[in-house]
């Protein structure tokens, strides 16, 4: 997804609120940003990863990543301007956030190849 006024596509998500788990924060953000939900019992924790922030120079993003299935119709909501679906194999025809390019897509390719 890409937020309004930005160039790089990145993963949905956001900062957990007080006493909120990473998965609960992801569920909330998916609902707010993409108007969808996590299919119950589908989330598999992949690990915590860090990368340079795409839209804020000098900042580092730390993300708890999950593999999961979505329910509902995925559509732009909140501050999201555009959604695209990418195959994990490069090349990718759009600007990608470092976490997406260097971690998420290679993980997706590895998961796909292991299946």
C-alpha positions in Angstrom: 0.0 0.0 0.0 1.0 3.6 -0.4 0.0 6.4 1.8 -1.2 9.8 0.4 1.6 12.1 -0.5 4.3 9.4 -0.4 6.1 7.5 -3.2 7.1 4.2 -1.6 4.8 1.2 -1.2 5.0 -0.5 2.2 3.3 -3.0 4.4 0.2 -2.1 6.4 0.6 -1.7 10.1 1.5 0.8 12.8 2.6 1.4 16.3 0.9 -0.7 19.0 -1.2 1.3 21.5 -0.6 1.0 25.2 -0.8 -2.7 26.2 -1.8 -3.8 22.7 0.0 -6.8 21.2 1.7 -6.6 17.8 -1.0 -8.8 16.3 -3.8 -6.7 17.8 -2.2 -3.6 16.4 -2.0 -5.2 13.0 -5.6 -6.2 13.1 -6.6 -2.6 14.1 -4.4 -1.1 11.3 -5.7 -3.5 8.6 -9.2 -2.5 9.5 -8.4 1.2 9.5 -6.1 1.3 6.4 -7.5 -1.5 4.2 -11.0 -2.1 5.5 -10.3 -5.9 6.1 -9.5 -8.3 8.9 -7.2 -11.2 9.7 -8.7 -14.6 9.1 -9.0 -16.2 12.6 -6.1 -18.6 13.4 -4.2 -17.8 10.2 -1.5 -15.6 11.6 2.0 -17.1 11.8 4.7 -14.9 13.5 7.8 -14.6 11.2 10.0 -12.5 13.4 10.9 -8.9 14.2 12.9 -7.0 11.6 14.4 -3.5 11.2 15.0 -1.3 8.2 15.4 2.4 7.3 12.0 4.1 7.2 10.8 4.8 3.6 9.0 8.1 4.2 11.0 9.6 7.1 14.7 10.2 6.6 16.9 9.2 9.4 14.3 6.9 11.1 14.4 3.2 11.6 11.3 1.0 11.4 11.1 -2.1 13.6 8.4 -4.5 12.5 6.9 -7.7 13.9 6.0 -9.6 10.6 3.3 -12.1 10.2 2.2 -14.4 7.4 -1.6 -14.4 7.4 -4.8 -14.6 5.3 -7.2 -11.7 5.1 -11.0 -11.6 5.2 -13.2 -9.0 3.7 -12.7 -6.8 0.6 -9.3 -5.1 0.6 -9.7 -1.5 -0.4 -8.2 1.9 0.4 -9.3 3.5 3.6 -8.0 6.2 6.0 -4.8 7.7 4.6 -4.1 5.0 2.0 -4.0 6.2 -1.6 -3.2 3.0 -3.5 -2.9 -0.7 -3.1 -1.0 -3.1 -5.3 -0.3 -6.8 -5.1 3.3 -7.8 -5.9 4.8 -11.2 -6.8 7.8 -11.7 -4.6 10.2 -12.3 -7.5 12.0 -9.1 -8.7 12.0 -6.9 -10.5 9.3 -4.7 -9.0 8.1 -1.8 -11.1 7.4 0.6 -8.2 9.3 2.3 -5.4 9.3 0.0 -2.4 10.0 0.7 1.3 13.3 -0.9 2.4 11.6 -3.3 4.8 9.2 -4.5 2.0 12.0 -4.7 -0.6 14.8 -6.3 1.5 12.8 -8.4 4.0 9.1 -8.9 3.3 9.3 -9.9 -0.4 12.4 -12.2 0.1 10.5 -13.9 3.1 7.4 -14.3 0.9 9.6 -15.9 -1.8 11.1 -18.3 0.7 7.7 -19.2 2.2 6.3 -19.8 -1.3 9.3 -22.0 -2.2 9.0 -24.0 1.0 5.3 -24.8 0.5 
